[in-house]
Amino acid sequence: MPAVRWRRRWSDPTLTFPRSPALAGLLPSGAPFIPTDRTMTTPALLTTTITSLPLLARGKVRDNYAVGEDRILMVATDRLSAFDVIMNEPIPGKGELLTQMALFWFARLGHLVPNHLTGDDPLSVVAPAEREQVRGRSMLVKRLKPLPVEAVVRGYLAGSGWTEYRARQAVCGVPLPPGLQLASRLPEPIFTPATKAEMGDHDENISFDRMASMLGAELASKVREVSIRLYRTAAEMALAKGIIIADTKFEFGLDVDGTLTLMDEVLTPDSSRFWPVEGYAAGINPPSFDKQFIRDWLEQATVDGQPWNKTAPPPALPADVIQRTAGKYREAMERLTA
């Protein structure tokens, strides 16, 4: 078995997803997709202990296992990271909800770009005694060559984008009009790529020109075009369900034929900023269904009587913070699938 490397999401160029062949990106676009009661009743999973497959890497949330030479089993645990630090307490049901939401979006965006789902059942590649660690929270995916950038699309001004705008009236080199406020809707969605950092480090926002120098102009332009189309389509669908997707991050790889392929998670509360429509207003930091709630709590948390410095070890999460965080993930999924 190869040595295990702790990295940000995967140590090998791919990932793994389906909950069943029906959900592996094959669901009809109009089919209902309802969270199961398992997310409320199954024990929290902080770390997998699968021994029937070689472990490739443990990321912030996912544990990835090699399945032959051409597939990877990706298991979404209930770990939660904030400020690039993994919390010591799991969020019950989080891994399954993230997987269900990713499959929901893969099924509805497949007409725009191929994805890495194989359609194979993850339960079929592990030992019988290990299936409960995999059930409902895993995807079996193609092995790809991942692109070394994160494809970020912003429809609203928030987070690091708001910080950059205040300093330069631009985000990642994209000029924006004057007078925008925190959470302002942008005139058009903008593409603001970032480099992928090793786990524990922070991603770095970069310009499109720098991305083009890394990928080549043709591939960089295609990534930008596809990312904006994905965002526009998903944002319109989510808005009809009462959710604003303020920004999101896509990740892509190339298959053996060089085809651009959507990979990793997609449009989940871990990779996106989700705001409820009813709480939105420009000029304030809107309430959210993503990790912002726990980030806000951590901002005022202390370790040994001092404000937490955003490095390990993190402060212990109280039971009510864990429960409220789990509830926000659950509510986002319930709204989308209503």
Sequence and secondary structure as in RCSB ss.txt:
>XXXX:A:sequence
MPAVRWRRRWSDPTLTFPRSPALAGLLPSGAPFIPTDRTMTTPALLTTTITSLPLLARGKVRDNYAVGEDRILMV
ATDRLSAFDVIMNEPIPGKGELLTQMALFWFARLGHLVPNHLTGDDPLSVVAPAEREQVRGRSMLVKRLKPLPVE
AVVRGYLAGSGWTEYRARQAVCGVPLPPGLQLASRLPEPIFTPATKAEMGDHDENISFDRMASMLGAELASKVRE
VSIRLYRTAAEMALAKGIIIADTKFEFGLDVDGTLTLMDEVLTPDSSRFWPVEGYAAGINPPSFDKQFIRDWLEQ
ATVDGQPWNKTAPPPALPADVIQRTAGKYREAMERLTA
>XXXX:A:secstr
    EE SS SSSB    SSTTTSS S TTS     THHHHS   SS    SS EEEE SSEEEEEETTTEEEEE
E S  EETTEE SS  TTHHHHHHHHHHHHHHHHTTTS BSB    GGGGS GGGHHHHTTTEEEEEB EE SEE
EEEEEE  HHHHHHHHHHSEETTEE  TT  TT EEEEEEE  EE   TTS  EE  HHHHHHHH HHHHHHHHH
HHHHHHHHHHHHHHTTTEEEEEEEEEEEE TT  EEEES  S TTTEEEEEGGG  TTS    SSTHHHHHHHHT
 EETTEE  SSSS     HHHHHHHHHHHHHHHHHHH 
